[in-house]
């Protein structure tokens, strides 16, 4: 385990210094912790299932769309957490699906827990052809692929605070002139995520929650998302955030009961594409298989 900890922290530090290749925007990233950081696995202290969908730049043909299914749970009387992550992405001609198994090892640290996570799985997809009358674009070079990928992360959390750093993808994909797709590794093309948030009491039944998500890769630079949410009775949260040079985001989520939570996010674009279309939407559901009497802190997910 000491060797595993050293390897994980070495990968994270080296990745943070050099930075990965592909990043996905999440407005409601509190619902997508498993997709961002494998260290998030098992952090709810009960079996948890989340489902989210993001449609970006609605009205544009071929605009990005993402669907994510996450399932994770801790194991009783152990430090281990296991999870399953399924991601489907469509961007222009590219469509692919990724399936990952997630593992975390959780250590007690102060008043909280430090979880070190690993992710491993496969991605599959292909480039679709486009019929332009007499010409078939990409017709001869369309190739399906089935390739591996991996990710690492560290996540620290207490009842009211969380922070994590991760490299969601260690491998990139590239296609040759013949259309063959291969996996490759390049430290300089890492993308990494840094996320943090804290809940602060300011009145009976009321809390405020500052949070931030920072993404970095060499090609796109830094994208910083900072926001503030207001929470009433741990049930209703209304918030807003600013994504640097890209969008203002409005957030709303509601805990329907002790197990079920639903959320929605709306992005108002601030860059050049805003002249044509402003709308990006995200919807999410989360179900936790635990009741108030069984959970150490059921209202803090």
Secondary structure, DSSP 8 states (H G I E B T S, - for coil): -HHHHHHHHHHHHHHHHH--------SSTTS-HHHH-GGGTTTTSSEEEEEEEEE-STTSTT--EEEEEEEEEE-TTSSEEEEEEEEEEEETTEEEEEEEEEEEEEEEETTEEEEEEEEEEEEEEEE--EEETTEEETTTT---EEEEEEEEEEEEE-SSEEEEEEES-S-EEEE-TT--EEEE--GGG-EEEEEEEEEEEEETTEEEEEEEEEEEETTTEEEEEEEEEEEETTTEEEEEEEETTTEEEEEEEEE-SSSEEEEEEEEEE-SGGGGT--EEEEEEEEEEE--TTT-SSTT--
